[in-house]
Amino acid sequence: MSKELNLIGLLLSDIPRMILSQEWPATEGKITSLRLVGQKFEEYDGDYYVNIDGYVHYQYSVNGIALTSSAVNSNSSPFYPSSIVSKYTVGKDVIVYYNPKNPAEAMLEPGIVYNFKAFGLVSSLMVWAGVYFVLLVGNHDVSPSVARAHAMEEFSTLSVPHVLVVDKPMFLGPDDLKQLCPPGKQLDV
Amino acid sequence: MSYLDFQIRDLGQLYEEMEKRLANVLEKWLDQADPNLPTILTAHASVEGAVYGGERSVLLGKDFVLPKSMVTDPRLDYVALGHVHKAQNLNEGNHPAVIYSGSIERVDFGEVKDDKFSVVVDVEKGQTEIDRRKLEEIRPFHDRFLELSSQKDITAQVISALPAPEVMKDAVVRLVMEYPRAWAPLIDEGTIQDYALDAFEFHFVKRPQMDERVRLPHDQTVGDLSPAELLEKF
């Protein structure tokens, strides 16, 4: 059970922050720089298009201490789509929401946003509801470098209960599958 | 590769060796499996005969492709495959069902017309019930093409070729535009991108067209031609 709680804690670490950020105090700030970065991508049929993401930097002060940040919302990526970046203008005054316990942590758009950890929350709730997972590592989960971790490595590293990661050819018999099943429940094999 | 201890550099030979080893290990495991229990094979791989979105078939050569015979062994009761985004059964009407459940969202424009499914399977020895459930309200894709015929008000032409903003909202939109290269400075891309701002993703693919340059035959020089002939070629 402690492993389950550890997992839930890990996955949930961002969720309370997203919710609590809606109650964070506000202060005035100013956009100091915007940077748009275009990346060229190939379509499946060989055509190209340019995708534009960007950074937003801003300054603000709390109790007379000058601070800077580049977080727009709760997403941990510093890149934001152009639809978000284009809402801001350099030199424009903005309202900055900061964590009262750690004023260096701030964002411009508090609240819940979808991200990987939110997905993790849903999957852990499914585990609790009695749905067990066999995760099969695919090409998008594998690093292009040899001997590097794949994207689902954490599940094995943390020995997450009721989740089995298949990352090499293997044979799973009834005994292996029963380990997916929590004590007290019967896996019908 | 280091895990498999291969000493092969040629891709074709490597795939051949991988196929041989996989076939051996699969054969061993199928022998080992309890014949009274249902047996499921799952793989994230391309299988011969599968169809990608956009009706492109899996071709031999570029990727490692599992032979169909490997996944249609009658000792198997269900084969769950991933990798190809288009939902399909590679062994329709036969046992075992060989199912690509497909992606739950459209991922590229080759999948514009594809429906998406989840699959609920009831597996029993020698008998498998498949329940494919169509996913509703998945992200819409809109794919448009425009060939500019006039350089007059290009922005208006582009906007009329795109869906209405409320249709584009939260959708993945692509506009492929062909135009004479000389008109490139007349395209106001900023206004067009702004028009599509509510789209989840907007791909503006520009295909400038260039007339083929007139080249003189090898045995002819510019000096051989009169000014009138040169003007005509120009």
HADDOCK unambig.tbl for C-alpha pairs under 7 A between the chains (distance, minus, plus):
assign (segid A and resid 44 and name CA) (segid B and resid 108 and name CA) 6.66 0.50 0.50
assign (segid A and resid 47 and name CA) (segid B and resid 205 and name CA) 6.93 0.50 0.50
assign (segid A and resid 48 and name CA) (segid B and resid 205 and name CA) 6.12 0.50 0.50
assign (segid A and resid 49 and name CA) (segid B and resid 203 and name CA) 5.60 0.50 0.50
assign (segid A and resid 49 and name CA) (segid B and resid 204 and name CA) 5.93 0.50 0.50
assign (segid A and resid 49 and name CA) (segid B and resid 205 and name CA) 5.11 0.50 0.50
assign (segid A and resid 83 and name CA) (segid B and resid 197 and name CA) 5.85 0.50 0.50
assign (segid A and resid 138 and name CA) (segid B and resid 44 and name CA) 5.52 0.50 0.50
assign (segid A and resid 171 and name CA) (segid B and resid 29 and name CA) 6.46 0.50 0.50
